[in-house]
């Protein structure tokens, strides 16, 4: 065999081997980058997805699908009138908690759904979708507000027995506080009387302060 042919064959072999090494390296690096990116974007919601799906690959496919859905959404800013109306509704929900905690929690969920609809998030295809539709909305919201969604899921899991009368008002109070987190995330903070926005202060304390510190007649 001529020397030139041998050299060509050797070069082809080297190129093939180098290509294989590059592909293998790429295959090992890209999943790691994907995992890092998703963990950074979703925080504790990433861990929840792994727990729900039972394995990392399925969880990351779910989270990647959320990102794809979010990229296909055209969200809107709220008008001043909408922002004021939703803020007033939240104030009413807080006051309602004193006399009817279960109804207040239910109305808080309705407010979150209303704000998401005004912002342009996809809604349920039918009124019968119920919890499944709200879960999808939480998944959509987790792309931009994962911390608020994580806190809501934690409180909601604890609050479910309360709605059935199997637990105390404290669970519902915690759930209402977590709804506030979703409302704040969607509104960009609840405005104060001077027009600025806030996420802490007297109004939040009114929701978060335990009943035992405020007396037996206090609702929250």
N, CA, C and O of each residue as an XYZ file, in Angstrom:
880
protein
N       0.855     -1.195      0.000
C       0.000      0.000      0.000
C       0.887      1.240      0.000
O       1.855      1.331      0.754
N       0.539      2.182     -0.852
C       1.345      3.385     -0.960
C       1.286      4.209      0.317
O       0.293      4.216      1.045
N       2.410      4.910      0.560
C       2.520      5.733      1.775
C       1.424      6.788      1.832
O       0.865      7.057      2.895
N       1.119      7.389      0.674
C       0.095      8.438      0.642
C      -1.266      7.929      1.086
O      -1.986      8.619      1.807
N      -1.621      6.717      0.654
C      -2.916      6.147      1.041
C      -2.949      5.868      2.532
O      -3.957      6.099      3.199
N      -1.826      5.364      3.051
C      -1.747      5.073      4.484
C      -1.925      6.345      5.304
O      -2.603      6.336      6.331
N      -1.323      7.427      4.855
C      -1.444      8.712      5.557
C      -2.888      9.195      5.546
O      -3.397      9.681      6.556
N      -3.543      9.057      4.396
C      -4.935      9.490      4.286
C      -5.829      8.693      5.232
O      -6.681      9.245      5.929
N      -5.608      7.377      5.236
C      -6.407      6.524      6.116
C      -6.180      6.909      7.572
O      -7.126      6.984      8.356
N      -4.917      7.153      7.928
C      -4.594      7.533      9.302
C      -5.277      8.841      9.682
O      -5.782      8.990     10.794
N      -5.285      9.788      8.743
C      -5.934     11.077      9.001
C      -7.438     10.904      9.207
O      -8.026     11.522     10.094
N      -8.055     10.056      8.378
C      -9.490      9.804      8.517
C      -9.797      9.194      9.878
O     -10.766      9.574     10.536
N      -8.957      8.240     10.295
C      -9.156      7.600     11.598
C      -9.045      8.621     12.720
O      -9.843      8.627     13.657
N      -8.034      9.491     12.607
C      -7.836     10.521     13.632
C      -9.043     11.452     13.698
O      -9.518     11.794     14.781
N      -9.533     11.857     12.526
C     -10.696     12.749     12.478
C     -11.919     12.088     13.094
O     -12.652     12.721     13.854
N     -12.143     10.819     12.771
C     -13.298     10.099     13.314
C     -13.196      9.989     14.828
O     -14.178     10.207     15.537
N     -12.013      9.652     15.321
C     -11.824      9.521     16.765
C     -12.030     10.866     17.451
O     -12.689     10.952     18.486
N     -11.458     11.914     16.863
C     -11.600     13.250     17.446
C     -13.061     13.673     17.467
O     -13.530     14.275     18.432
N     -13.776     13.352     16.388
C     -15.196     13.682     16.337
C     -15.980     12.943     17.404
O     -16.868     13.507     18.043
N     -15.642     11.667     17.593
C     -16.316     10.885     18.624
C     -16.067     11.442     20.015
O     -16.974     11.507     20.846
N     -14.816     11.844     20.257
C     -14.485     12.424     21.565
C     -15.244     13.725     21.780
O     -15.747     13.987     22.872
N     -15.326     14.546     20.723
C     -16.032     15.828     20.833
C     -17.509     15.614     21.123
O     -18.099     16.307     21.951
N     -18.106     14.630     20.422
C     -19.528     14.339     20.645
C     -19.767     13.833     22.060
O     -20.727     14.227     22.723
N     -18.875     12.952     22.512
C     -19.014     12.420     23.871
C     -18.880     13.522     24.906
O     -19.633     13.576     25.879
N     -17.899     14.410     24.680
C     -17.708     15.518     25.615
C     -18.921     16.433     25.634
O     -19.371     16.876     26.691
N     -19.446     16.710     24.434
C     -20.623     17.575     24.331
C     -21.821     16.935     25.024
O     -22.596     17.609     25.702
N     -21.956     15.629     24.843
C     -23.092     14.922     25.438
C     -23.022     14.925     26.955
O     -24.055     14.900     27.623
N     -21.814     14.956     27.506
C     -21.673     14.952     28.960
C     -21.771     16.351     29.543
O     -22.200     16.518     30.685
N     -21.374     17.364     28.766
C     -21.375     18.744     29.265
C     -22.758     19.365     29.177
O     -23.198     20.019     30.123
N     -23.457     19.175     28.058
C     -24.746     19.841     27.844
C     -25.792     19.492     28.904
O     -26.459     20.398     29.402
N     -25.968     18.206     29.273
C     -26.953     17.913     30.326
C     -26.622     18.620     31.636
O     -27.519     19.073     32.347
N     -25.331     18.711     31.953
C     -24.943     19.402     33.169
C     -25.292     20.874     33.122
O     -25.751     21.441     34.113
N     -25.078     21.489     31.981
C     -25.435     22.895     31.818
C     -26.943     23.084     31.907
O     -27.425     24.049     32.499
N     -27.676     22.158     31.316
C     -29.136     22.237     31.365
C     -29.632     22.148     32.803
O     -30.497     22.917     33.222
N     -29.074     21.202     33.551
C     -29.473     21.039     34.949
C     -29.182     22.299     35.750
O     -30.022     22.763     36.522
N     -27.988     22.849     35.561
C     -27.605     24.072     36.285
C     -28.542     25.223     35.950
O     -28.969     25.969     36.830
N     -28.853     25.356     34.672
C     -29.732     26.452     34.230
C     -31.134     26.295     34.823
O     -31.722     27.274     35.281
N     -31.670     25.080     34.819
C     -33.019     24.862     35.335
C     -33.072     25.038     36.851
O     -34.033     25.597     37.378
N     -32.038     24.561     37.555
C     -32.006     24.742     39.008
C     -31.963     26.222     39.371
O     -32.622     26.656     40.316
N     -31.193     26.982     38.623
C     -31.085     28.416     38.891
C     -32.400     29.123     38.615
O     -32.782     30.029     39.356
N     -33.093     28.725     37.569
C     -34.340     29.374     37.171
C     -35.492     29.021     38.109
O     -36.289     29.889     38.464
N     -35.585     27.747     38.517
C     -36.759     27.277     39.250
C     -36.544     27.090     40.754
O     -37.518     26.966     41.496
N     -35.302     27.067     41.217
C     -35.053     26.932     42.649
C     -35.665     25.657     43.212
O     -35.479     24.570     42.667
N     -36.405     25.808     44.322
C     -37.008     24.645     44.990
C     -38.035     23.947     44.113
O     -38.333     22.772     44.331
N     -38.573     24.639     43.140
C     -39.537     24.015     42.227
C     -38.874     22.904     41.415
O     -39.538     21.953     41.003
N     -37.572     23.023     41.186
C     -36.826     21.960     40.504
C     -36.872     20.684     41.333
O     -37.172     19.609     40.814
N     -36.570     20.807     42.633
C     -36.574     19.635     43.507
C     -37.961     19.011     43.582
O     -38.098     17.788     43.620
N     -38.986     19.854     43.602
C     -40.358     19.328     43.642
C     -40.667     18.546     42.367
O     -41.293     17.488     42.421
N     -40.229     19.064     41.231
C     -40.488     18.385     39.963
C     -39.824     17.005     39.946
O     -40.415     16.034     39.475
N     -38.605     16.924     40.457
C     -37.920     15.629     40.527
C     -38.690     14.669     41.428
O     -38.828     13.487     41.113
N     -39.190     15.180     42.546
C     -39.959     14.346     43.468
C     -41.257     13.869     42.829
O     -41.629     12.705     42.973
N     -41.944     14.759     42.126
C     -43.216     14.417     41.502
C     -43.029     13.388     40.385
O     -43.781     12.419     40.291
N     -42.019     13.611     39.543
C     -41.825     12.741     38.373
C     -41.028     11.479     38.697
O     -41.108     10.491     37.967
N     -40.264     11.508     39.785
C     -39.528     10.317     40.175
C     -38.148     10.182     39.582
O     -37.384      9.305     39.985
N     -37.809     11.045     38.621
C     -36.457     11.017     38.069
C     -36.116     12.370     37.451
O     -37.000     13.144     37.082
N     -34.830     12.632     37.349
C     -34.357     13.942     36.912
C     -34.712     14.239     35.459
O     -35.091     15.363     35.130
N     -34.592     13.247     34.595
C     -34.830     13.474     33.174
C     -36.267     13.934     32.919
O     -36.493     14.905     32.197
N     -37.237     13.234     33.515
C     -38.642     13.603     33.328
C     -38.927     14.975     33.923
O     -39.682     15.763     33.354
N     -38.318     15.256     35.073
C     -38.515     16.557     35.719
C     -37.979     17.680     34.835
O     -38.632     18.710     34.669
N     -36.806     17.480     34.277
C     -36.206     18.527     33.439
C     -36.972     18.706     32.140
O     -37.026     19.811     31.601
N     -37.559     17.641     31.635
C     -38.408     17.781     30.452
C     -39.644     18.623     30.772
O     -40.068     19.454     29.969
N     -40.213     18.394     31.953
C     -41.371     19.171     32.397
C     -41.004     20.647     32.519
O     -41.714     21.509     32.001
N     -39.899     20.940     33.201
C     -39.495     22.330     33.398
C     -39.135     23.009     32.071
O     -39.419     24.190     31.874
N     -38.519     22.264     31.183
C     -38.200     22.816     29.863
C     -39.466     23.127     29.080
O     -39.526     24.106     28.337
N     -40.479     22.281     29.254
C     -41.770     22.536     28.609
C     -42.417     23.788     29.176
O     -43.058     24.536     28.438
N     -42.264     24.030     30.470
C     -42.789     25.266     31.060
C     -42.123     26.488     30.428
O     -42.782     27.483     30.125
N     -40.818     26.395     30.237
C     -40.097     27.502     29.604
C     -40.601     27.726     28.180
O     -40.759     28.864     27.739
N     -40.849     26.634     27.472
C     -41.342     26.760     26.097
C     -42.713     27.420     26.080
O     -42.970     28.304     25.263
N     -43.600     26.990     26.986
C     -44.933     27.597     27.065
C     -44.832     29.090     27.381
O     -45.529     29.918     26.794
N     -43.956     29.402     28.310
C     -43.803     30.807     28.701
C     -43.300     31.646     27.532
O     -43.742     32.780     27.349
N     -42.391     31.105     26.747
C     -41.866     31.834     25.589
C     -42.956     32.114     24.559
O     -42.872     33.079     23.799
N     -43.976     31.262     24.542
C     -45.070     31.426     23.574
C     -46.205     32.300     24.097
O     -47.177     32.548     23.384
N     -46.087     32.768     25.341
C     -47.112     33.648     25.906
C     -46.788     35.107     25.620
O     -45.624     35.505     25.576
N     -47.828     35.887     25.430
C     -47.671     37.332     25.320
C     -48.379     37.954     26.510
O     -49.593     38.159     26.493
N     -47.599     38.253     27.547
C     -48.180     38.785     28.771
C     -48.362     40.298     28.670
O     -47.664     40.974     27.914
N     -49.299     40.805     29.436
C     -49.643     42.228     29.401
C     -49.377     42.866     30.760
O     -49.465     42.208     31.797
N     -49.052     44.152     30.740
C     -49.007     44.916     31.983
C     -50.437     45.247     32.392
O     -51.306     45.437     31.542
N     -50.669     45.314     33.674
C     -51.988     45.706     34.163
C     -52.180     47.208     34.004
O     -51.236     47.987     34.140
N     -53.399     47.595     33.719
C     -53.709     49.020     33.698
C     -53.788     49.528     35.133
O     -53.902     48.737     36.069
N     -53.727     50.837     35.304
C     -53.849     51.406     36.644
C     -55.177     51.014     37.276
O     -55.242     50.724     38.471
N     -56.245     51.007     36.463
C     -57.563     50.661     36.979
C     -57.603     49.205     37.441
O     -58.175     48.900     38.487
N     -57.001     48.316     36.669
C     -56.970     46.912     37.054
C     -56.165     46.712     38.332
O     -56.571     45.960     39.218
N     -55.033     47.381     38.422
C     -54.191     47.243     39.607
C     -54.926     47.707     40.868
O     -54.880     47.045     41.905
N     -55.599     48.846     40.764
C     -56.351     49.376     41.900
C     -57.468     48.415     42.287
O     -57.671     48.128     43.467
N     -58.193     47.920     41.280
C     -59.319     47.016     41.548
C     -58.842     45.739     42.239
O     -59.472     45.284     43.194
N     -57.744     45.162     41.770
C     -57.245     43.931     42.374
C     -56.706     44.181     43.781
O     -56.854     43.337     44.665
N     -56.087     45.328     43.985
C     -55.586     45.667     45.316
C     -56.737     45.825     46.301
O     -56.648     45.378     47.445
N     -57.813     46.457     45.858
C     -58.986     46.625     46.727
C     -59.638     45.276     47.018
O     -60.118     45.038     48.126
N     -59.651     44.401     46.024
C     -60.219     43.070     46.241
C     -59.402     42.302     47.279
O     -59.961     41.607     48.128
N     -58.086     42.430     47.205
C     -57.255     41.748     48.192
C     -57.538     42.267     49.603
O     -57.603     41.485     50.552
N     -57.704     43.569     49.740
C     -58.022     44.140     51.051
C     -59.342     43.561     51.583
O     -59.469     43.280     52.775
N     -60.306     43.389     50.696
C     -61.593     42.811     51.085
C     -61.427     41.358     51.517
O     -62.049     40.920     52.485
N     -60.594     40.616     50.805
C     -60.346     39.212     51.146
C     -59.740     39.114     52.548
O     -60.134     38.257     53.339
N     -58.790     39.986     52.850
C     -58.170     39.967     54.177
C     -59.196     40.231     55.272
O     -59.199     39.562     56.305
N     -60.064     41.207     55.042
C     -61.087     41.526     56.031
C     -62.076     40.371     56.181
O     -62.576     40.105     57.275
N     -62.347     39.700     55.084
C     -63.300     38.594     55.084
C     -62.817     37.424     55.926
O     -63.619     36.652     56.452
N     -61.498     37.298     56.050
C     -60.933     36.178     56.786
C     -61.412     36.146     58.234
O     -61.547     35.074     58.824
N     -61.669     37.320     58.805
C     -62.079     37.410     60.208
C     -63.356     36.603     60.455
O     -63.452     35.884     61.450
N     -64.327     36.718     59.564
C     -65.629     36.067     59.758
C     -65.750     34.727     59.050
O     -66.494     33.853     59.496
N     -65.017     34.556     57.939
C     -65.182     33.335     57.152
C     -63.851     32.961     56.499
O     -63.637     33.266     55.325
N     -62.955     32.307     57.240
C     -61.632     31.979     56.703
C     -61.667     31.121     55.437
O     -60.901     31.352     54.501
N     -62.562     30.131     55.414
C     -62.630     29.247     54.248
C     -63.008     30.032     52.998
O     -62.410     29.846     51.938
N     -63.990     30.899     53.122
C     -64.397     31.700     51.977
C     -63.279     32.652     51.558
O     -63.071     32.876     50.365
N     -62.565     33.208     52.519
C     -61.473     34.129     52.198
C     -60.388     33.420     51.387
O     -59.881     33.977     50.413
N     -60.032     32.198     51.780
C     -59.026     31.440     51.047
C     -59.519     31.130     49.637
O     -58.761     31.209     48.671
N     -60.798     30.777     49.531
C     -61.372     30.487     48.215
C     -61.369     31.733     47.331
O     -61.051     31.658     46.144
N     -61.726     32.875     47.915
C     -61.748     34.118     47.145
C     -60.342     34.572     46.772
O     -60.144     35.205     45.736
N     -59.366     34.247     47.619
C     -57.978     34.588     47.302
C     -57.533     33.842     46.047
O     -56.852     34.404     45.190
N     -57.920     32.581     45.947
C     -57.598     31.816     44.743
C     -58.271     32.443     43.528
O     -57.654     32.574     42.471
N     -59.534     32.829     43.678
C     -60.235     33.466     42.570
C     -59.558     34.753     42.131
O     -59.530     35.069     40.942
N     -59.008     35.503     43.096
C     -58.309     36.747     42.756
C     -57.043     36.454     41.965
O     -56.757     37.130     40.977
N     -56.282     35.451     42.391
C     -55.071     35.078     41.652
C     -55.419     34.705     40.220
O     -54.736     35.112     39.281
N     -56.477     33.934     40.056
C     -56.894     33.533     38.708
C     -57.310     34.742     37.884
O     -57.015     34.813     36.691
N     -57.993     35.694     38.511
C     -58.445     36.887     37.796
C     -57.261     37.736     37.350
O     -57.245     38.248     36.230
N     -56.268     37.886     38.230
C     -55.098     38.692     37.862
C     -54.322     38.016     36.736
O     -53.868     38.678     35.803
N     -54.174     36.704     36.827
C     -53.451     35.993     35.771
C     -54.166     36.133     34.436
O     -53.522     36.274     33.397
N     -55.493     36.095     34.459
C     -56.255     36.279     33.219
C     -56.023     37.674     32.650
O     -55.843     37.833     31.442
N     -56.026     38.686     33.522
C     -55.788     40.053     33.053
C     -54.371     40.229     32.533
O     -54.134     41.044     31.641
N     -53.422     39.469     33.082
C     -52.040     39.561     32.625
C     -51.814     38.816     31.308
O     -50.813     39.040     30.628
N     -52.749     37.930     30.952
C     -52.620     37.210     29.696
C     -52.192     35.767     29.816
O     -51.902     35.127     28.805
N     -52.142     35.229     31.040
C     -51.825     33.807     31.187
C     -52.985     32.976     30.653
O     -54.142     33.368     30.810
N     -52.702     31.837     30.026
C     -53.779     30.978     29.507
C     -54.695     30.517     30.625
O     -54.234     30.187     31.717
N     -55.984     30.494     30.354
C     -56.966     30.066     31.338
C     -57.435     28.658     31.070
O     -56.997     28.033     30.104
N     -58.321     28.146     31.907
C     -58.864     26.795     31.708
C     -59.733     26.741     30.471
O     -60.340     27.736     30.074
N     -59.783     25.562     29.867
C     -60.616     25.396     28.672
C     -62.083     25.290     29.028
O     -62.952     25.534     28.191
N     -62.363     24.921     30.283
C     -63.747     24.846     30.731
C     -63.793     25.058     32.237
O     -62.787     24.904     32.930
N     -64.959     25.408     32.726
C     -65.119     25.657     34.156
C     -64.928     24.382     34.971
O     -64.671     24.448     36.173
N     -65.052     23.233     34.331
C     -64.942     21.962     35.038
C     -63.494     21.556     35.306
O     -63.246     20.590     36.028
N     -62.536     22.286     34.730
C     -61.133     21.909     34.886
C     -60.663     22.018     36.330
O     -59.862     21.200     36.783
N     -61.145     23.011     37.053
C     -60.898     23.128     38.482
C     -59.451     23.112     38.892
O     -58.643     23.907     38.411
N     -59.119     22.178     39.805
C     -57.787     22.135     40.389
C     -56.708     21.879     39.348
O     -55.607     22.419     39.456
N     -57.006     21.068     38.348
C     -56.005     20.778     37.317
C     -55.625     22.048     36.564
O     -54.454     22.255     36.244
N     -56.603     22.894     36.282
C     -56.334     24.141     35.582
C     -55.515     25.084     36.446
O     -54.617     25.763     35.950
N     -55.823     25.130     37.742
C     -55.067     26.010     38.630
C     -53.637     25.508     38.780
O     -52.705     26.308     38.863
N     -53.456     24.199     38.815
C     -52.113     23.630     38.889
C     -51.305     24.018     37.649
O     -50.116     24.319     37.749
N     -51.951     24.012     36.486
C     -51.256     24.427     35.266
C     -50.873     25.893     35.336
O     -49.798     26.280     34.877
N     -51.753     26.716     35.912
C     -51.431     28.129     36.058
C     -50.257     28.334     37.003
O     -49.415     29.201     36.767
N     -50.193     27.546     38.066
C     -49.050     27.628     38.966
C     -47.765     27.240     38.242
O     -46.722     27.862     38.442
N     -47.843     26.220     37.409
C     -46.668     25.815     36.638
C     -46.217     26.930     35.712
O     -45.021     27.188     35.576
N     -47.172     27.591     35.078
C     -46.834     28.715     34.202
C     -46.196     29.846     35.003
O     -45.223     30.457     34.563
N     -46.749     30.117     36.173
C     -46.263     31.217     37.001
C     -44.883     30.912     37.572
O     -44.109     31.830     37.842
N     -44.568     29.632     37.760
C     -43.297     29.256     38.374
C     -42.099     29.653     37.531
O     -40.993     29.770     38.059
N     -42.285     29.862     36.241
C     -41.170     30.245     35.374
C     -40.605     31.596     35.788
O     -39.389     31.787     35.783
N     -41.473     32.532     36.146
C     -41.039     33.877     36.519
C     -41.069     34.140     38.015
O     -40.390     35.047     38.497
N     -41.848     33.360     38.755
C     -42.020     33.622     40.192
C     -41.964     32.305     40.969
O     -42.914     31.944     41.664
N     -40.856     31.603     40.846
C     -40.760     30.275     41.448
C     -40.828     30.317     42.971
O     -41.410     29.417     43.578
N     -40.251     31.334     43.603
C     -40.248     31.397     45.064
C     -41.668     31.527     45.610
O     -42.024     30.860     46.582
N     -42.480     32.386     44.988
C     -43.865     32.566     45.429
C     -44.668     31.286     45.231
O     -45.493     30.931     46.072
N     -44.431     30.600     44.134
C     -45.155     29.355     43.868
C     -44.735     28.265     44.859
O     -45.576     27.509     45.345
N     -43.450     28.188     45.153
C     -42.962     27.198     46.119
C     -43.594     27.407     47.485
O     -44.038     26.449     48.119
N     -43.638     28.648     47.940
C     -44.228     28.950     49.240
C     -45.722     28.649     49.234
O     -46.263     28.157     50.225
N     -46.386     28.941     48.124
C     -47.813     28.636     48.037
C     -48.050     27.131     48.134
O     -48.937     26.685     48.862
N     -47.262     26.354     47.405
C     -47.451     24.897     47.432
C     -47.272     24.358     48.851
O     -48.020     23.482     49.285
N     -46.281     24.883     49.567
C     -46.040     24.420     50.928
C     -47.248     24.713     51.817
O     -47.728     23.836     52.535
N     -47.728     25.943     51.761
C     -48.855     26.329     52.606
C     -50.147     25.640     52.167
O     -50.973     25.268     52.999
N     -50.312     25.477     50.868
C     -51.544     24.860     50.369
C     -51.634     23.405     50.808
O     -52.712     22.924     51.157
N     -50.509     22.708     50.792
C     -50.505     21.309     51.223
C     -50.919     21.198     52.678
O     -51.609     20.254     53.063
N     -50.495     22.169     53.495
C     -50.869     22.160     54.903
C     -52.302     22.621     55.102
O     -52.950     22.235     56.075
N     -52.802     23.445     54.187
C     -54.118     24.030     54.367
C     -55.272     23.194     53.871
O     -56.421     23.470     54.218
N     -55.003     22.170     53.062
C     -56.094     21.361     52.519
C     -56.987     20.753     53.589
O     -58.209     20.812     53.450
N     -56.434     20.167     54.657
C     -57.325     19.626     55.693
C     -58.168     20.708     56.341
O     -59.286     20.442     56.783
N     -57.643     21.930     56.404
C     -58.381     23.008     57.059
C     -59.678     23.320     56.328
O     -60.696     23.609     56.957
N     -59.642     23.260     54.990
C     -60.840     23.557     54.230
C     -61.928     22.538     54.512
O     -63.113     22.836     54.366
N     -61.538     21.348     54.912
C     -62.509     20.303     55.221
C     -62.889     20.313     56.704
O     -63.608     19.435     57.182
N     -62.394     21.321     57.418
C     -62.729     21.443     58.823
C     -61.937     20.515     59.714
O     -62.327     20.290     60.859
N     -60.832     19.966     59.223
C     -60.059     18.999     59.988
C     -58.838     19.628     60.648
O     -58.055     18.930     61.292
N     -58.667     20.935     60.497
C     -57.513     21.583     61.077
C     -57.903     22.977     61.518
O     -59.044     23.392     61.311
N     -56.968     23.717     62.129
C     -57.269     25.011     62.690
C     -57.160     26.161     61.713
O     -56.745     26.007     60.564
N     -57.552     27.332     62.221
C     -57.507     28.552     61.430
C     -56.082     28.912     61.032
O     -55.867     29.565     60.011
N     -55.111     28.490     61.832
C     -53.721     28.846     61.555
C     -53.270     28.358     60.188
O     -52.552     29.071     59.487
N     -53.676     27.158     59.797
C     -53.316     26.643     58.487
C     -53.890     27.521     57.378
O     -53.213     27.819     56.395
N     -55.126     27.923     57.546
C     -55.746     28.774     56.525
C     -55.105     30.151     56.491
O     -54.991     30.769     55.433
N     -54.690     30.623     57.653
C     -54.000     31.906     57.690
C     -52.700     31.828     56.894
O     -52.381     32.732     56.121
N     -51.947     30.732     57.091
C     -50.704     30.553     56.354
C     -50.967     30.448     54.849
O     -50.199     30.963     54.036
N     -52.053     29.780     54.495
C     -52.373     29.657     53.074
C     -52.744     31.011     52.486
O     -52.373     31.325     51.355
N     -53.475     31.810     53.252
C     -53.840     33.142     52.765
C     -52.597     34.002     52.573
O     -52.506     34.762     51.608
N     -51.643     33.883     53.490
C     -50.379     34.610     53.336
C     -49.670     34.185     52.061
O     -49.094     35.017     51.361
N     -49.709     32.885     51.753
C     -49.046     32.407     50.534
C     -49.773     32.909     49.292
O     -49.141     33.166     48.267
N     -51.100     33.050     49.374
C     -51.827     33.652     48.248
C     -51.387     35.102     48.067
O     -51.275     35.592     46.943
N     -51.139     35.777     49.180
C     -50.651     37.143     49.080
C     -49.345     37.186     48.288
O     -49.132     38.096     47.488
N     -48.469     36.198     48.511
C     -47.223     36.146     47.764
C     -47.465     36.061     46.264
O     -46.766     36.706     45.482
N     -48.463     35.259     45.857
C     -48.796     35.163     44.434
C     -49.361     36.484     43.910
O     -49.023     36.926     42.812
N     -50.231     37.108     44.719
C     -50.814     38.388     44.312
C     -49.727     39.439     44.152
O     -49.718     40.186     43.173
N     -48.810     39.497     45.114
C     -47.718     40.459     45.034
C     -46.849     40.216     43.802
O     -46.446     41.158     43.121
N     -46.566     38.943     43.524
C     -45.748     38.612     42.364
C     -46.407     39.093     41.076
O     -45.743     39.633     40.191
N     -47.719     38.893     40.981
C     -48.443     39.266     39.768
C     -48.634     40.778     39.638
O     -48.632     41.321     38.533
N     -48.800     41.451     40.786
C     -49.003     42.904     40.753
C     -47.692     43.664     40.797
O     -47.656     44.863     40.520
N     -46.595     42.964     41.149
C     -45.335     43.665     41.318
C     -45.270     44.386     42.637
O     -44.594     45.408     42.750
N     -45.968     43.869     43.653
C     -46.032     44.510     44.959
C     -47.376     45.190     45.139
O     -47.958     45.692     44.177
N     -47.860     45.207     46.350
C     -49.125     45.870     46.640
C     -48.868     47.338     46.957
O     -48.059     47.640     47.834
N     -49.535     48.254     46.266
C     -49.252     49.678     46.461
C     -49.723     50.199     47.807
O     -50.696     49.710     48.383
N     -49.007     51.203     48.293
C     -49.392     51.880     49.519
C     -50.188     53.130     49.166
O     -50.426     53.413     47.992
N     -50.590     53.859     50.169
C     -51.404     55.052     49.938
C     -50.660     56.108     49.137
O     -51.291     56.893     48.429
N     -49.309     56.149     49.231
C     -48.551     57.172     48.505
C     -48.166     56.726     47.099
O     -47.431     57.423     46.399
N     -48.670     55.553     46.688
C     -48.452     55.105     45.323
C     -47.250     54.198     45.144
O     -47.078     53.623     44.069
N     -46.407     54.048     46.170
C     -45.280     53.137     46.054
C     -45.755     51.723     46.312
O     -46.878     51.512     46.772
N     -44.897     50.747     46.014
C     -45.284     49.356     46.245
C     -44.509     48.809     47.419
O     -43.415     49.278     47.734
N     -45.084     47.817     48.060
C     -44.445     47.230     49.225
C     -44.767     45.752     49.287
O     -45.757     45.290     48.720
N     -43.913     45.017     49.988
C     -44.182     43.604     50.241
C     -44.141     43.309     51.732
O     -44.361     42.171     52.146
N     -43.861     44.325     52.539
C     -43.870     44.145     53.980
C     -44.552     45.337     54.603
O     -44.948     46.263     53.896
N     -44.698     45.332     55.931
C     -45.285     46.479     56.587
C     -46.549     46.116     57.332
O     -46.820     44.943     57.588
N     -47.323     47.137     57.679
C     -48.491     46.930     58.537
C     -49.517     46.013     57.896
O     -50.102     45.167     58.572
N     -49.743     46.176     56.579
C     -50.778     45.361     55.933
C     -50.380     43.895     55.933
O     -51.218     43.023     56.161
N     -49.087     43.613     55.675
C     -48.647     42.214     55.688
C     -48.680     41.660     57.106
O     -49.035     40.500     57.316
N     -48.309     42.493     58.079
C     -48.331     42.048     59.462
C     -49.741     41.643     59.880
O     -49.926     40.704     60.653
N     -50.745     42.373     59.352
C     -52.131     42.063     59.693
C     -52.505     40.660     59.266
O     -53.357     40.024     59.885
N     -51.867     40.170     58.203
C     -52.144     38.815     57.756
C     -51.269     37.812     58.481
O     -51.739     36.743     58.870
N     -49.988     38.149     58.668
C     -49.030     37.157     59.138
C     -48.992     37.004     60.651
O     -48.587     35.948     61.136
N     -49.393     38.001     61.410
C     -49.268     37.917     62.856
C     -50.198     36.854     63.411
O     -51.395     36.881     63.125
N     -49.686     35.923     64.193
C     -50.528     34.843     64.725
C     -51.664     35.373     65.580
O     -51.531     36.413     66.226
N     -52.766     34.669     65.582
C     -53.949     35.079     66.343
C     -53.644     35.178     67.837
O     -54.168     36.055     68.525
N     -52.804     34.285     68.330
C     -52.541     34.281     69.762
C     -51.871     35.576     70.215
O     -51.944     35.927     71.393
N     -51.215     36.293     69.290
C     -50.557     37.539     69.638
C     -51.493     38.725     69.512
O     -51.189     39.814     70.000
N     -52.634     38.523     68.858
C     -53.524     39.643     68.586
C     -54.838     39.521     69.330
O     -55.689     40.405     69.231
N     -55.014     38.457     70.062
C     -56.227     38.307     70.836
C     -57.191     37.344     70.181
O     -57.104     37.132     68.971
N     -58.091     36.761     70.914
C     -59.001     35.731     70.398
C     -59.997     36.254     69.383
O     -60.566     35.463     68.631
N     -60.231     37.573     69.332
C     -61.220     38.084     68.410
C     -60.625     38.413     67.047
O     -61.365     38.664     66.096
N     -59.295     38.416     66.941
C     -58.668     38.756     65.660
C     -58.837     37.622     64.688
O     -58.783     36.454     65.071
N     -59.045     37.961     63.411
C     -59.286     36.928     62.424
C     -58.023     36.243     61.987
O     -58.032     35.046     61.702
N     -56.917     36.992     61.927
C     -55.692     36.386     61.437
C     -54.645     36.407     62.528
O     -53.526     35.938     62.319
